[in-house]
Amino acid sequence: MTLTGYETQVLRLLAGSTEPIGTFDVPDRLQRQPVPDIDAPDEDPVRAAWTEERLGLVESLIALCDKGLADVAVRADGENGDRFVVTEAGRVFLAQQ
């Protein structure tokens, strides 16, 4: 199985955490693009790059779940979003890298 760069980053983040990580905590912890100015228009290149990276990281979390390498540990409750952990298959995958 091959992972994208984002998937690898997210999997390592989950594996290194002692507790489940929330959906939007993933990009908050991993995002490298600079935060756009609050008044920047949608078509601003800084905003576009920031948004693309943020969505890519969240999509990678979903892809890891689809691949069985991550799973929901705590379901959303209407106030808090889902929180995720690495699965045993995810740990085995990382150990083989």
DSSP file (Angstrom, degrees, kcal/mol; ACC not computed):
  #  RESIDUE AA STRUCTURE BP1 BP2  ACC     N-H-->O    O-->H-N    N-H-->O    O-->H-N    TCO  KAPPA ALPHA  PHI   PSI    X-CA   Y-CA   Z-CA
    1    1 A M              0   0    0      0, 0.0     2,-0.4     0, 0.0     0, 0.0   0.000 360.0 360.0 360.0 140.7    0.0    0.0    0.0
    2    2 A T        -     0   0    0      0, 0.0     2,-0.3     0, 0.0     0, 0.0  -0.927 360.0-158.1-114.8 138.2    1.2    3.5   -0.8
    3    3 A L        -     0   0    0     -2,-0.4     2,-0.1     1,-0.0    61,-0.0  -0.846  18.5-118.8-112.0 150.9    0.3    6.6    1.1
    4    4 A T     >  -     0   0    0     -2,-0.3     4,-2.3     1,-0.1     5,-0.2  -0.300  36.8-101.8 -73.4 169.6    0.4   10.2    0.0
    5    5 A G  H  > S+     0   0    0      1,-0.2     4,-2.2     2,-0.2     5,-0.1   0.912 124.6  48.5 -59.7 -43.6    2.6   12.7    1.8
    6    6 A Y  H  > S+     0   0    0      2,-0.2     4,-2.7     1,-0.2     5,-0.2   0.917 109.6  52.1 -63.8 -42.9   -0.3   14.1    3.7
    7    7 A E  H  > S+     0   0    0      1,-0.2     4,-2.7     2,-0.2    -2,-0.2   0.907 109.8  49.6 -60.6 -41.2   -1.5   10.6    4.7
    8    8 A T  H  X S+     0   0    0     -4,-2.3     4,-2.3     2,-0.2    -1,-0.2   0.920 111.3  48.8 -63.5 -43.9    1.9    9.7    6.0
    9    9 A Q  H  X S+     0   0    0     -4,-2.2     4,-2.2     2,-0.2    -2,-0.2   0.928 113.7  46.2 -61.0 -45.5    2.1   12.9    8.1
   10   10 A V  H  X S+     0   0    0     -4,-2.7     4,-2.7     2,-0.2     5,-0.2   0.915 111.5  51.5 -65.9 -42.9   -1.4   12.3    9.5
   11   11 A L  H  X S+     0   0    0     -4,-2.7     4,-2.6    -5,-0.2    -1,-0.2   0.915 110.9  48.1 -61.6 -42.5   -0.7    8.7   10.3
   12   12 A R  H  X S+     0   0    0     -4,-2.3     4,-1.8     2,-0.2    -1,-0.2   0.889 110.4  52.5 -64.5 -38.8    2.5    9.6   12.1
   13   13 A L  H  X S+     0   0    0     -4,-2.2     4,-0.5    -5,-0.2    -2,-0.2   0.945 112.2  44.7 -61.2 -48.1    0.7   12.3   14.1
   14   14 A L  H >< S+     0   0    0     -4,-2.7     3,-1.0     1,-0.2    72,-0.4   0.912 112.8  51.2 -62.5 -42.8   -2.0    9.8   15.2
   15   15 A A  H 3< S+     0   0    0     -4,-2.6    -1,-0.2     1,-0.2    -2,-0.2   0.813 110.3  49.7 -66.1 -30.0    0.6    7.2   16.1
   16   16 A G  H 3< S+     0   0    0     -4,-1.8     2,-0.3    -5,-0.2    -1,-0.2   0.508  92.8  95.8 -87.7  -4.1    2.6    9.7   18.2
   17   17 A S    <<  -     0   0    0     -3,-1.0    69,-0.2    -4,-0.5     4,-0.1  -0.652  60.9-153.7 -91.9 143.6   -0.4   10.9   20.2
   18   18 A T  S    S+     0   0    0     -2,-0.3    -1,-0.1     2,-0.1    -4,-0.1   0.547  83.6  33.2 -88.1  -9.0   -1.3    9.5   23.6
   19   19 A E  S    S-     0   0    0     -5,-0.1    65,-0.1    65,-0.1    -2,-0.0  -0.954 101.4 -75.7-142.0 161.9   -5.0   10.5   23.0
   20   20 A P        -     0   0    0      0, 0.0     2,-0.4     0, 0.0    65,-0.2  -0.190  44.9-137.0 -58.2 149.1   -7.4   10.7   20.1
   21   21 A I  E     -A   84   0A   0     63,-2.6    63,-3.2    -4,-0.1    52,-0.1  -0.919  14.8-121.2-115.0 133.7   -7.0   13.7   17.8
   22   22 A G  E >>  -A   83   0A   0     -2,-0.4     4,-1.2    61,-0.3     3,-0.7  -0.295  26.2-109.7 -71.7 155.4  -10.0   15.7   16.5
   23   23 A T  T >4 S+     0   0    0     59,-1.5     3,-0.6     1,-0.3    38,-0.1   0.906 118.2  36.4 -50.5 -52.1  -10.6   16.1   12.8
   24   24 A F  T 3> S+     0   0    0      1,-0.2     4,-1.3     2,-0.2    -1,-0.3   0.535 103.6  71.5 -87.9  -5.4   -9.7   19.8   12.6
   25   25 A D  H <> S+     0   0    0     -3,-0.7     4,-2.0     2,-0.2    -1,-0.2   0.779  88.7  67.8 -71.4 -26.8   -6.8   19.4   15.1
   26   26 A V  H <X S+     0   0    0     -4,-1.2     4,-2.0    -3,-0.6     3,-0.4   0.973 106.2  35.1 -59.4 -58.0   -5.0   17.5   12.4
   27   27 A P  H  > S+     0   0    0      0, 0.0     4,-2.5     0, 0.0    -1,-0.2   0.866 113.3  60.8 -66.5 -31.3   -4.5   20.5   10.1
   28   28 A D  H  < S+     0   0    0     -4,-1.3    -2,-0.2     1,-0.2    -3,-0.1   0.872 114.2  36.1 -59.4 -34.7   -4.1   22.8   13.1
   29   29 A R  H  < S+     0   0    0     -4,-2.0    -1,-0.2    -3,-0.4    -3,-0.1   0.774 128.6  31.7 -87.9 -28.7   -1.0   20.7   14.1
   30   30 A L  H  < S+     0   0    0     -4,-2.0    -2,-0.2    -5,-0.2    -1,-0.1   0.649  81.8 118.5-107.5 -17.6    0.4   19.9   10.7
   31   31 A Q     <  +     0   0    0     -4,-2.5    19,-0.0    -5,-0.3    23,-0.0  -0.265  30.1 176.6 -63.1 133.8   -0.4   22.8    8.4
   32   32 A R        +     0   0    0      2,-0.1    -1,-0.1    18,-0.1     3,-0.1   0.625  48.0 100.5-108.6 -22.0    2.6   24.6    7.0
   33   33 A Q  S    S-     0   0    0     16,-0.1     2,-0.0    17,-0.1    13,-0.0  -0.397  83.3-103.7 -66.8 142.6    1.0   27.2    4.7
   34   34 A P        -     0   0    0      0, 0.0    16,-0.1     0, 0.0    -1,-0.1  -0.362  37.9-104.0 -65.8 146.7    0.9   30.7    6.2
   35   35 A V        -     0   0    0      1,-0.1    12,-0.1    -3,-0.1     3,-0.1  -0.539  40.5-121.2 -70.6 131.0   -2.5   31.8    7.5
   36   36 A P        -     0   0    0      0, 0.0    -1,-0.1     0, 0.0     2,-0.1  -0.301  33.5 -87.7 -71.9 159.0   -4.1   34.2    5.1
   37   37 A D    >   -     0   0    0      1,-0.1     3,-2.0     2,-0.1    10,-0.0  -0.408  37.5-121.9 -60.6 139.7   -5.1   37.7    6.2
   38   38 A I  T 3  S+     0   0    0      1,-0.3    -1,-0.1    -3,-0.1     0, 0.0   0.791 112.9  46.4 -58.5 -28.5   -8.6   37.6    7.6
   39   39 A D  T 3  S+     0   0    0      2,-0.0    -1,-0.3     0, 0.0    -2,-0.1   0.378  83.5 124.2 -95.7   3.9   -9.8   40.2    4.9
   40   40 A A    <   -     0   0    0     -3,-2.0     0, 0.0     1,-0.1     0, 0.0  -0.389  65.8-114.1 -65.7 139.3   -8.1   38.4    2.0
   41   41 A P    >   -     0   0    0      0, 0.0     3,-1.9     0, 0.0     6,-0.2  -0.277  27.3-105.8 -69.3 161.8  -10.5   37.5   -0.8
   42   42 A D  T 3  S+     0   0    0      1,-0.3    -2,-0.1     5,-0.1     6,-0.0   0.831 120.0  54.6 -57.3 -34.7  -11.2   33.9   -1.6
   43   43 A E  T 3  S+     0   0    0      4,-0.1    -1,-0.3     5,-0.1    -3,-0.0   0.448  76.5 124.3 -83.7   1.2   -9.1   34.0   -4.8
   44   44 A D    <>  -     0   0    0     -3,-1.9     4,-2.8     1,-0.1     5,-0.2  -0.425  65.8-133.2 -59.4 130.4   -6.0   35.3   -2.8
   45   45 A P  H  > S+     0   0    0      0, 0.0     4,-2.3     0, 0.0     5,-0.2   0.838 105.3  51.8 -59.7 -34.0   -3.1   32.8   -3.6
   46   46 A V  H  > S+     0   0    0      2,-0.2     4,-2.3     1,-0.2     5,-0.2   0.929 112.8  44.9 -67.4 -44.2   -2.2   32.6    0.1
   47   47 A R  H  > S+     0   0    0     -6,-0.2     4,-2.8     2,-0.2     5,-0.2   0.914 112.9  51.5 -64.5 -42.5   -5.8   31.8    1.1
   48   48 A A  H  X S+     0   0    0     -4,-2.8     4,-2.5     1,-0.2    -2,-0.2   0.917 112.3  45.4 -61.7 -44.1   -6.1   29.3   -1.8
   49   49 A A  H  X S+     0   0    0     -4,-2.3     4,-2.3    -5,-0.2    -1,-0.2   0.903 113.8  49.6 -66.5 -40.8   -2.9   27.5   -0.7
   50   50 A W  H  X S+     0   0    0     -4,-2.3     4,-2.3     2,-0.2    -2,-0.2   0.927 113.5  45.6 -62.8 -46.3   -3.9   27.5    2.9
   51   51 A T  H  X S+     0   0    0     -4,-2.8     4,-2.7     2,-0.2     5,-0.3   0.911 111.9  51.6 -64.6 -43.9   -7.4   26.1    2.1
   52   52 A E  H  X S+     0   0    0     -4,-2.5     4,-2.2    -5,-0.2    -1,-0.2   0.916 112.6  45.4 -60.6 -44.4   -6.0   23.4   -0.2
   53   53 A E  H  X S+     0   0    0     -4,-2.3     4,-2.2     2,-0.2    -1,-0.2   0.925 112.6  50.9 -66.1 -43.3   -3.6   22.2    2.4
   54   54 A R  H  X S+     0   0    0     -4,-2.3     4,-1.9     1,-0.2    -2,-0.2   0.933 113.5  44.3 -60.2 -48.0   -6.2   22.2    5.1
   55   55 A L  H  X S+     0   0    0     -4,-2.7     4,-2.9     1,-0.2     5,-0.2   0.886 110.7  55.7 -64.9 -38.6   -8.7   20.2    3.1
   56   56 A G  H  X S+     0   0    0     -4,-2.2     4,-1.7    -5,-0.3    -1,-0.2   0.881 107.6  48.8 -61.5 -39.0   -5.9   17.8    1.9
   57   57 A L  H  X S+     0   0    0     -4,-2.2     4,-1.6     2,-0.2    -1,-0.2   0.908 113.4  45.7 -68.5 -42.1   -5.0   17.0    5.5
   58   58 A V  H  X S+     0   0    0     -4,-1.9     4,-1.8     1,-0.2    -2,-0.2   0.917 112.3  51.3 -67.4 -42.2   -8.6   16.3    6.5
   59   59 A E  H  X S+     0   0    0     -4,-2.9     4,-2.4     1,-0.2    -1,-0.2   0.857 107.0  55.2 -61.1 -34.5   -9.2   14.3    3.3
   60   60 A S  H  X S+     0   0    0     -4,-1.7     4,-2.3    -5,-0.2    -1,-0.2   0.873 103.7  53.9 -66.7 -37.5   -6.1   12.2    4.2
   61   61 A L  H  X S+     0   0    0     -4,-1.6     4,-1.6     2,-0.2    -1,-0.2   0.922 110.5  46.8 -61.0 -44.0   -7.5   11.5    7.6
   62   62 A I  H  X S+     0   0    0     -4,-1.8     4,-2.3     1,-0.2    -2,-0.2   0.907 110.6  52.6 -64.1 -42.1  -10.7   10.1    6.0
   63   63 A A  H  X S+     0   0    0     -4,-2.4     4,-1.8     1,-0.2    -2,-0.2   0.884 105.7  54.4 -62.2 -38.6   -8.6    8.1    3.5
   64   64 A L  H  <>S+     0   0    0     -4,-2.3     5,-2.6     2,-0.2     6,-1.1   0.881 108.4  49.1 -63.3 -37.2   -6.6    6.5    6.3
   65   65 A C  H ><5S+     0   0    0     -4,-1.6     3,-1.3     4,-0.2    -2,-0.2   0.921 109.1  52.1 -65.8 -43.4   -9.9    5.4    7.9
   66   66 A D  H 3<5S+     0   0    0     -4,-2.3    -2,-0.2     1,-0.3    -1,-0.2   0.829 110.5  49.2 -60.9 -31.5  -11.0    3.9    4.5
   67   67 A K  T 3<5S-     0   0    0     -4,-1.8    -1,-0.3    -5,-0.2    -2,-0.2   0.465 116.1-115.6 -87.5  -2.7   -7.7    2.0    4.4
   68   68 A G  T < 5S+     0   0    0     -3,-1.3    21,-0.3    -4,-0.3    22,-0.3   0.636  87.9 111.7  80.0  13.8   -8.1    0.7    7.9
   69   69 A L  S   <S+     0   0    0     -5,-2.6    18,-2.1    -6,-0.2     2,-0.3   0.611  81.1  24.8 -95.4 -14.2   -5.0    2.6    9.2
   70   70 A A  E     -B   86   0A   0     -6,-1.1     2,-0.3    16,-0.3    -2,-0.2  -0.947  68.3-172.2-141.9 161.3   -7.0    5.0   11.4
   71   71 A D  E     -B   85   0A   0     14,-2.4    14,-2.4    -2,-0.3     2,-0.4  -0.987  34.7 -92.5-153.1 159.3  -10.4    4.8   13.1
   72   72 A V  E     +B   84   0A   0     -2,-0.3    12,-0.3    12,-0.2     3,-0.2  -0.623  35.8 175.5 -73.8 126.2  -12.8    6.9   15.1
   73   73 A A  E    S+     0   0A   0     10,-3.1     2,-0.4    -2,-0.4    11,-0.2   0.752  74.0  27.1 -99.5 -34.1  -12.2    6.5   18.8
   74   74 A V  E    S-B   83   0A   0      9,-1.8     9,-2.4     7,-0.0    -1,-0.3  -0.977  83.1-136.6-134.1 117.9  -14.7    9.1   20.0
   75   75 A R        -     0   0    0     -2,-0.4     5,-0.1     7,-0.2     9,-0.0  -0.353  32.6 -92.6 -72.8 151.2  -17.8    9.9   18.0
   76   76 A A        -     0   0    0      1,-0.1     5,-0.2    -2,-0.1    -1,-0.1  -0.306  32.8-165.0 -59.2 145.6  -19.0   13.4   17.5
   77   77 A D        -     0   0    0      3,-1.9     4,-0.1    -3,-0.1    -1,-0.1   0.217  50.6 -93.2-122.0  14.4  -21.6   14.4   20.0
   78   78 A G  S    S+     0   0    0      2,-0.6     3,-0.1     1,-0.1    -2,-0.1   0.105 125.3  49.5  93.9 -22.9  -23.1   17.6   18.5
   79   79 A E  S    S+     0   0    0      1,-0.3     2,-0.4     2,-0.1    -1,-0.1   0.678 114.0  37.9-113.0 -35.1  -20.7   19.8   20.4
   80   80 A N  S    S-     0   0    0     -5,-0.1    -3,-1.9     1,-0.0    -2,-0.6  -0.921  80.2-124.9-120.6 144.8  -17.4   18.1   19.6
   81   81 A G        -     0   0    0     -2,-0.4    -4,-0.1    -5,-0.2    -2,-0.1  -0.201  45.9 -67.4 -78.3 174.8  -16.3   16.5   16.3
   82   82 A D        -     0   0    0     -6,-0.1   -59,-1.5   -60,-0.1     2,-0.4  -0.244  46.0-147.0 -57.8 149.6  -15.0   12.9   15.8
   83   83 A R  E     -AB  22  74A   0     -9,-2.4   -10,-3.1   -61,-0.2    -9,-1.8  -0.982  15.9-152.2-123.9 138.6  -11.6   12.1   17.4
   84   84 A F  E     -AB  21  72A   0    -63,-3.2   -63,-2.6    -2,-0.4     2,-0.3  -0.746  13.9-172.4-118.5 155.0   -9.3    9.6   15.7
   85   85 A V  E     - B   0  71A   0    -14,-2.4   -14,-2.4    -2,-0.3     2,-0.2  -0.925  34.3-100.8-135.0 161.1   -6.6    7.1   16.6
   86   86 A V  E     - B   0  70A   0    -72,-0.4   -16,-0.3    -2,-0.3     2,-0.1  -0.590  39.0-133.4 -76.4 145.2   -4.2    5.0   14.7
   87   87 A T     >  -     0   0    0    -18,-2.1     4,-2.1    -2,-0.2     5,-0.2  -0.448  26.3-102.9 -90.9 171.5   -5.2    1.3   14.3
   88   88 A E  H  > S+     0   0    0      1,-0.2     4,-2.5     2,-0.2     5,-0.2   0.894 126.0  55.1 -60.6 -38.7   -2.9   -1.7   14.9
   89   89 A A  H  > S+     0   0    0    -21,-0.3     4,-2.4     1,-0.2    -1,-0.2   0.865 106.1  52.2 -61.8 -35.5   -2.7   -2.0   11.1
   90   90 A G  H  > S+     0   0    0    -22,-0.3     4,-2.3     2,-0.2    -1,-0.2   0.899 109.3  48.3 -66.7 -40.4   -1.5    1.6   11.0
   91   91 A R  H  X S+     0   0    0     -4,-2.1     4,-2.3     2,-0.2    -2,-0.2   0.908 112.0  49.3 -66.0 -41.5    1.2    0.9   13.5
   92   92 A V  H  X S+     0   0    0     -4,-2.5     4,-1.4     2,-0.2    -2,-0.2   0.921 110.0  52.1 -62.6 -43.8    2.3   -2.2   11.6
   93   93 A F  H >< S+     0   0    0     -4,-2.4     3,-0.5     1,-0.2     4,-0.4   0.938 111.1  46.3 -57.5 -48.9    2.4   -0.1    8.4
   94   94 A L  H >< S+     0   0    0     -4,-2.3     3,-1.3     1,-0.2    -1,-0.2   0.876 108.0  56.7 -63.8 -37.5    4.6    2.5   10.0
   95   95 A A  H 3< S+     0   0    0     -4,-2.3    -1,-0.2     1,-0.3    -2,-0.2   0.792 104.7  53.7 -64.2 -27.2    6.9   -0.1   11.5
   96   96 A Q  T <<        0   0    0     -4,-1.4    -1,-0.3    -3,-0.5    -2,-0.2   0.524 360.0 360.0 -84.7  -6.1    7.5   -1.5    8.0
   97   97 A Q    <         0   0    0     -3,-1.3    -1,-0.2    -4,-0.4    -2,-0.2   0.463 360.0 360.0 -82.5 360.0    8.5    1.9    6.6
